[in-house]
Amino acid sequence: MQYTKLGRTDIDVSRICLGTMTWGEQNTESEGHQQMDYALERGVTFWDTAEMYPGLGGPALAGSTEEIIGNWLQRNPSRRSEIVLATKVTGKGSSSVRDGRGIDPKEIKLAIEGSLKRLKTDYVDLYQFHWPQRGTYQFQQQWSYRPDTQDRSGARDNLLESLRVIGDLVKDGKIRAFGVSDDTVWGVLELNRLADQHDLPRVQSIQNEYSLLCRLFDTDWAEASYYEDVGLLAWSPLAMGLLSGKYLGGDVPDGSRKAFLQGKMSRETDQAVSATRAYVDIANRHGLDPSQMAIGFTLERPFTTSSIIGARSMEQLKSAIDAGSVTLSEEVMNEISQVHRKHPMPF
């Protein structure tokens, strides 16, 4: 396993990050614990969760994933220091937690205390805003994104007030580093401007969707990442499993995400299917596993700190971790670029 620094901190993170969003819904607690045991054995020391996980479970299941991790930590207390544990406070609008009130000083304090209790730990290594209070274009909302409708002064006030609480939590030893998720270039630049101006914690990472099918990070974000030392934590590197190729031909494997969603996957557009078929063809011609090629691609990008994998089965987990050692040839990367030019934004 390869490791790198998290932003400008001295925290070492594995280039493969264990995602946990399905635990407590598609995966049982025992399956989650088995994944944690195996991941740690393979050197995957960076684990990511959120207060609202499992992601599709709603209020009844929110927090279950953190509880599963907390029960593992309770049984393995000596191993806490080996793990870089990340979690998130949920942005405005989600009914899963705190009635959708989102992120402000009061809610951050409530959220971190809830997470620490469920995780059965005194601190988290990386605490992230799940999406900004002002809204996001992630989750395929780029088609109707309207930042001109936001409250400019209110948004800036919220960032500074929230960042001050993050500073207090760092001083209290409850979090080690701060990051954001599903945010914009302006959001991170403004947070870091405020951090530098007021001697508060800087943003160390950005967790946004990134895959062969979703490359919104390639331009302005890539530049901001470089100059600000804010590395990408790529979520959904397989585009909800599409890039494995398992859904091509209309197949819906039992236990898959598509089966769980009753066959309805918003990312599975005609354009995405065509692009996926082309990427799978590249992998097959070069003797590569399509899933490993897709994950390996995210790790080849200079701005990527870690790629977040999620697995329904141990077989999937093992294959995804193995992707961390896959090197893509110049020929493969050139062919990927050609497909991307034909399918720049397939969903």
VOGU-3710 file (C-alpha; in Angstrom, 3 decimals, decimal comma):
1> mqytklgrtd> 0,000/0,000/0,000  1,210/3,486/-0,836  0,764/6,449/1,507  0,832/10,214/1,179  0,363/13,283/3,352  -3,071/14,754/3,938  -2,791/18,307/2,633  -0,212/20,305/4,600  -0,528/18,130/7,702  1,833/15,442/8,979
11> idvsriclgt> -0,961/12,856/8,741  -0,137/9,889/6,506  -3,104/8,413/4,629  -3,320/5,309/2,478  -3,961/5,999/-1,213  -6,898/3,629/-0,999  -9,551/4,789/1,468  -12,133/2,422/2,917  -15,609/3,763/2,251  -18,378/2,656/4,601
21> mtwgeqntes> -21,610/4,110/3,240  -23,368/0,746/2,769  -22,717/-0,609/6,267  -25,902/-0,968/8,249  -28,062/-1,183/5,131  -26,536/-3,275/2,343  -23,878/-4,738/4,645  -24,380/-6,169/8,123  -22,272/-5,177/11,114  -20,311/-8,431/10,944
31> eghqqmdyal> -19,574/-7,813/7,249  -18,408/-4,294/8,056  -16,113/-5,624/10,771  -14,735/-8,218/8,370  -13,991/-5,456/5,866  -12,213/-3,384/8,519  -10,098/-6,355/9,597  -9,068/-7,142/6,038  -8,484/-3,523/5,027  -6,181/-2,928/7,977
41> ergvtfwdta> -4,341/-6,156/7,222  -3,719/-4,821/3,691  -2,518/-1,438/4,939  -5,685/0,526/4,211  -5,484/2,790/7,243  -7,665/5,646/5,953  -11,400/5,099/6,633  -14,238/7,448/5,705  -17,757/7,665/7,100  -20,439/10,280/7,898
51> emypglggpa> -23,065/10,998/10,530  -25,856/10,362/7,997  -24,586/6,964/6,771  -25,825/4,584/5,522  -26,412/7,029/2,718  -29,821/5,888/1,521  -31,311/4,713/4,798  -32,968/7,932/5,935  -33,514/9,024/9,559  -34,231/5,514/10,850
61> lagsteeiig> -30,755/4,257/9,930  -28,693/7,459/10,127  -25,685/6,936/12,371  -25,714/3,150/12,041  -22,460/3,109/10,097  -20,631/5,114/12,741  -21,996/2,753/15,375  -20,644/-0,248/13,458  -17,212/1,370/13,342  -17,471/2,343/16,997
71> nwlqrnpsrr> -18,239/-1,223/18,036  -15,166/-2,408/16,137  -13,007/0,252/17,816  -14,372/-0,743/21,213  -13,259/-4,316/20,570  -9,902/-3,210/19,155  -8,888/-0,184/21,267  -5,162/-0,673/20,721  -5,617/-0,231/16,962  -7,222/3,230/17,070
81> seivlatkvt> -3,868/4,947/16,540  -3,275/2,961/13,347  -6,362/4,426/11,677  -6,949/7,807/10,083  -10,674/8,122/10,703  -12,763/10,648/8,787  -16,386/11,602/9,244  -18,700/14,429/8,172  -21,328/16,874/9,416  -24,336/16,990/7,084
91> gkgsssvrdg> -25,199/20,130/5,132  -28,549/21,861/4,994  -31,535/20,085/3,502  -31,094/16,446/4,458  -33,939/15,079/6,557  -31,717/12,241/7,797  -30,143/14,171/10,675  -31,034/17,135/12,867  -34,159/17,891/10,814  -32,076/19,151/7,910
101> rgidpkeikl> -30,756/22,238/9,686  -27,283/21,625/8,327  -24,077/23,425/9,274  -23,666/26,310/11,699  -21,813/26,654/15,017  -24,554/25,034/17,099  -25,142/22,175/14,668  -21,440/21,396/14,269  -21,117/20,993/18,033  -24,148/18,695/18,139
111> aiegslkrlk> -22,922/16,697/15,176  -19,363/16,107/16,389  -20,518/15,028/19,833  -22,954/12,593/18,243  -20,285/11,190/15,955  -17,728/10,790/18,741  -20,286/8,965/20,868  -21,277/6,591/18,078  -17,683/6,042/16,985  -16,628/5,423/20,605
121> tdyvdlyqfh> -13,519/7,533/20,222  -12,247/10,795/21,716  -11,281/12,308/18,362  -11,583/12,031/14,603  -8,595/12,612/12,369  -10,449/14,419/9,582  -13,726/16,263/10,048  -15,519/17,354/6,893  -18,486/19,491/5,858  -20,551/16,983/3,855
131> wpqrgtyqfq> -21,670/19,725/1,475  -21,724/23,494/1,909  -24,641/25,189/3,637  -25,195/27,370/0,592  -25,794/24,358/-1,725  -23,789/22,207/-4,136  -23,636/21,206/-7,789  -22,546/17,672/-6,906  -24,925/14,686/-7,122  -25,634/15,595/-10,772
141> qqwsyrpdtq> -27,042/18,986/-9,874  -24,598/20,801/-12,182  -27,303/21,063/-14,857  -29,433/23,430/-12,784  -26,821/24,952/-10,468  -27,550/28,631/-9,695  -24,975/30,226/-7,373  -26,391/33,652/-8,244  -29,376/32,833/-6,001  -27,179/32,449/-2,906
151> drsgardnll> -26,967/34,971/-0,066  -23,430/36,338/-0,466  -23,023/37,986/2,922  -24,839/35,187/4,715  -22,684/32,553/3,069  -19,464/34,291/4,097  -20,710/34,781/7,650  -21,606/31,099/7,884  -18,163/30,042/6,670  -16,327/32,170/9,214
161> eslrvigdlv> -18,601/31,251/12,127  -18,363/27,560/11,275  -14,602/27,721/10,814  -14,210/29,281/14,258  -15,949/26,245/15,774  -13,636/23,942/13,815  -10,727/25,870/15,336  -12,135/25,309/18,820  -12,548/21,579/18,126  -8,926/21,347/16,998
171> kdgkirafgv> -7,782/23,114/20,172  -9,937/20,747/22,240  -8,311/17,743/20,565  -11,594/16,465/19,131  -10,453/16,744/15,518  -6,988/16,785/13,989  -7,666/18,186/10,517  -10,448/19,850/8,567  -11,753/19,095/5,094  -14,803/19,612/2,920
181> sddtvwgvle> -16,887/17,475/0,603  -19,030/18,250/-2,444  -17,817/21,836/-2,404  -16,668/24,344/-5,005  -13,369/26,033/-5,805  -14,672/29,326/-4,418  -15,777/27,618/-1,207  -12,338/26,221/-0,494  -10,486/29,375/-1,505  -12,735/31,473/0,718
191> lnrladqhdl> -12,357/29,087/3,649  -8,591/29,168/3,312  -8,564/32,960/2,967  -10,547/33,207/6,189  -8,328/30,613/7,851  -5,171/32,541/6,990  -6,725/35,868/7,995  -8,020/34,650/11,371  -5,444/31,961/12,207  -7,938/29,134/11,870
201> prvqsiqney> -7,627/25,609/10,412  -7,165/25,423/6,656  -8,949/22,998/4,346  -6,671/19,978/3,873  -8,773/17,873/1,511  -11,775/17,978/-0,792  -13,996/14,918/-1,159  -15,810/15,230/-4,485  -17,122/12,724/-7,004  -14,466/11,767/-9,536
211> sllcrlfdtd> -14,269/8,908/-12,007  -13,792/8,165/-15,683  -17,422/9,246/-16,113  -17,329/12,321/-13,855  -14,336/14,593/-14,425  -15,551/17,970/-13,180  -12,334/18,203/-11,142  -9,977/18,339/-14,117  -9,713/22,095/-14,708  -10,229/24,868/-12,132
221> waeasyyedv> -10,382/22,388/-9,283  -7,114/20,790/-10,357  -5,432/24,211/-10,324  -6,846/25,139/-6,911  -5,792/21,758/-5,537  -2,239/22,328/-6,733  -1,805/25,843/-5,353  -3,679/25,274/-2,086  -2,328/21,752/-1,355  -5,897/20,506/-1,036
231> gllawsplam> -5,890/16,930/-2,290  -8,867/15,131/-3,790  -10,518/12,261/-1,955  -12,291/10,747/-4,945  -15,691/9,310/-4,109  -17,521/6,846/-6,367  -14,503/6,051/-8,578  -16,636/3,300/-10,148  -19,646/5,587/-10,707  -21,887/3,458/-8,494
241> gllsgkylgg> -20,511/0,299/-10,091  -21,180/1,275/-13,711  -17,491/1,199/-14,642  -17,167/-2,423/-13,564  -19,167/-3,231/-16,677  -21,453/-5,540/-14,731  -24,604/-3,732/-15,879  -23,778/-3,799/-19,583  -26,245/-5,903/-21,491  -29,004/-5,151/-19,023
251> dvpdgsrkaf> -27,722/-7,387/-16,233  -28,752/-6,566/-12,662  -26,702/-8,808/-10,341  -28,322/-9,808/-7,065  -27,168/-7,610/-4,205  -25,795/-4,895/-6,501  -26,463/-1,203/-6,036  -28,734/-1,237/-9,068  -30,751/-4,090/-7,608  -30,961/-2,253/-4,295
261> lqgkmsretd> -32,279/0,806/-6,145  -34,796/-1,376/-7,965  -33,120/-0,849/-11,311  -33,187/2,947/-11,199  -29,745/4,568/-11,360  -29,641/8,206/-12,423  -26,043/7,918/-13,601  -26,931/5,139/-16,047  -27,786/7,355/-19,023  -27,438/6,270/-22,651
271> qavsatrayv> -24,274/8,360/-22,875  -22,835/6,799/-19,722  -23,536/3,288/-21,019  -21,758/4,093/-24,289  -18,784/5,577/-22,456  -18,640/2,641/-20,042  -18,641/0,185/-22,921  -15,679/2,038/-24,462  -13,730/2,073/-21,183  -14,424/-1,605/-20,522
281> dianrhgldp> -13,196/-2,355/-24,042  -9,909/-0,564/-23,282  -9,467/-2,640/-20,136  -10,227/-5,905/-21,901  -7,840/-5,215/-24,770  -5,012/-4,447/-22,347  -5,678/-7,360/-19,995  -6,902/-5,143/-17,165  -9,806/-5,601/-14,790  -12,255/-2,774/-15,680
291> sqmaigftle> -12,874/-1,863/-12,036  -9,177/-1,805/-11,222  -8,455/0,302/-14,305  -11,117/2,800/-13,249  -9,806/3,090/-9,681  -6,218/3,122/-10,938  -7,077/6,036/-13,226  -8,186/8,179/-10,287  -4,907/7,416/-8,506  -2,874/8,393/-11,588
301> rpfttssiig> -4,202/11,942/-11,390  -1,695/14,349/-9,780  -4,335/15,952/-7,559  -5,644/12,741/-5,973  -4,688/12,047/-2,368  -6,830/8,934/-1,986  -9,555/7,045/-3,828  -12,534/5,963/-1,728  -13,681/2,429/-2,401  -16,912/0,818/-1,275
311> arsmeqlksa> -17,605/-2,896/-1,396  -20,655/-5,067/-0,981  -18,594/-8,279/-0,793  -15,125/-9,317/0,298  -14,337/-10,242/-3,294  -15,075/-6,685/-4,376  -13,052/-5,286/-1,487  -9,992/-7,372/-2,323  -10,143/-6,398/-5,983  -10,557/-2,703/-5,163
321> idagsvtlse> -7,595/-2,701/-2,775  -5,482/-4,489/-5,390  -6,224/-1,578/-7,737  -3,856/0,487/-5,605  -0,921/-1,347/-7,179  -2,158/-1,070/-10,778  -0,070/1,117/-13,090  -1,684/2,300/-16,304  0,541/2,523/-19,358  0,861/5,635/-21,475
331> evmneisqvh> -1,029/3,812/-24,221  -3,947/3,079/-21,893  -4,033/6,669/-20,652  -4,029/7,969/-24,230  -6,943/5,714/-25,138  -8,812/6,869/-22,048  -8,282/10,480/-23,173  -9,743/9,707/-26,583  -12,891/8,216/-25,043  -13,191/11,172/-22,687
341> rkhpmpf> -13,169/13,591/-25,612  -16,107/11,706/-27,110  -17,992/11,469/-23,807  -16,937/14,475/-21,666  -20,009/14,628/-19,392  -22,132/11,497/-19,821  -24,408/12,069/-16,818
//
